[in-house]
Amino acid sequence: VQLVESGGGSAQAGGSLRLSCTVSGYNYDKYCMGWFRQAPGREREGVANIDDYGRLTYGDSVKGRFSFSRDNAKNTLSLQLNSLKPEDTGMYYCAATRPRSLWIGAGCPFSWFGDPLNYRGQGTQVTVSS
């Protein structure tokens, strides 16, 4: 399984970026998949995720500004970042649960992002200046 993020970069506050995550080798019908971010000196923060029922969940700090989607045909996860704020700065990672992960049955609460057994990419940096 491989997850590769792309699309990060720099933007002004109020601007937009689009992140993509190409997923290969992941063929499970039960899962949690999504994005989290990490900034220096700050705790890991769940940004958005989707479960195998197609239910989307967003973090409170990004609701109404970010949009998460999954394209099964292209095996990609996309994250549209609008109305960016300096506090959105950080490394953004896409992740997916291992098969039979207990988080799947729990409805994919954001705490699953902290599971060291997850598949995850190397991250892409987002920097927002004021």
Residue pairs with C-beta under 8 A, 6 or more apart in sequence:
1 23
1 24
1 25
1 26
1 96
1 119
2 22
2 23
2 24
2 25
3 21
3 22
3 23
3 24
3 26
3 94
3 95
3 96
3 119
3 120
3 121
4 21
4 22
4 121
4 122
5 19
5 20
5 21
5 92
5 93
5 94
5 121
5 122
5 123
5 124
6 19
6 20
6 21
6 22
6 124
7 17
7 18
7 19
7 20
7 124
8 17
8 19
8 92
8 124
8 125
8 126
9 17
9 125
9 126
9 127
10 127
10 128
10 129
11 17
11 81
11 84
11 126
11 127
11 128
11 129
12 84
12 128
12 129
12 130
13 84
13 85
13 86
13 128
13 129
13 130
14 83
14 84
15 84
15 128
16 80
16 81
16 82
16 83
16 84
17 81
17 84
17 126
18 78
18 79
18 80
18 81
19 35
19 78
19 79
19 81
19 92
19 94
19 124
19 126
20 76
20 77
20 78
20 79
21 35
21 76
21 77
21 78
21 79
21 94
21 121
22 75
22 76
23 33
23 75
23 76
23 77
23 94
23 96
24 75
26 75
26 96
26 119
28 99
29 52
30 52
30 99
30 100
30 104
31 51
31 52
31 96
31 97
31 101
31 104
32 49
32 50
32 51
32 96
32 97
32 101
32 103
32 104
32 108
32 112
33 49
33 50
33 70
33 77
33 94
33 95
33 96
33 97
34 46
34 47
34 48
34 49
34 50
34 57
34 68
34 77
34 94
34 95
34 108
34 113
35 46
35 47
35 48
35 49
35 68
35 77
35 79
35 92
35 93
35 94
35 95
36 44
36 45
36 46
36 47
36 92
36 93
36 95
36 110
36 113
37 44
37 45
37 47
37 88
37 90
37 91
37 92
37 93
37 126
38 44
38 45
38 90
38 91
38 93
38 123
39 89
39 90
39 91
42 90
44 113
44 114
45 59
45 61
45 90
46 59
46 110
46 111
46 113
47 58
47 59
47 62
47 66
47 68
47 79
47 92
48 56
48 57
48 58
48 59
48 62
48 66
48 68
48 79
49 56
49 57
49 68
49 108
49 110
49 112
49 113
50 56
50 57
50 68
50 70
50 108
51 104
51 107
51 108
52 104
55 108
56 68
57 108
57 110
58 66
58 68
59 110
61 87
62 81
62 88
65 81
65 82
65 83
65 84
66 79
66 80
66 81
66 82
67 79
67 80
67 82
68 77
68 78
68 79
68 80
69 77
69 78
69 80
70 76
70 77
70 78
71 77
71 78
77 94
79 92
79 94
81 88
81 126
84 126
84 128
85 128
86 128
86 129
86 130
87 128
88 126
88 128
89 126
89 127
89 128
90 125
90 126
91 123
91 124
91 125
91 126
92 123
92 124
92 125
92 126
93 120
93 121
93 122
93 123
94 120
94 121
95 113
95 118
95 119
95 120
95 121
96 118
96 119
96 120
97 103
97 104
97 108
97 112
97 115
97 118
97 119
98 117
98 118
98 119
101 112
101 115
101 117
101 118
103 109
103 111
103 112
103 115
106 112
112 118
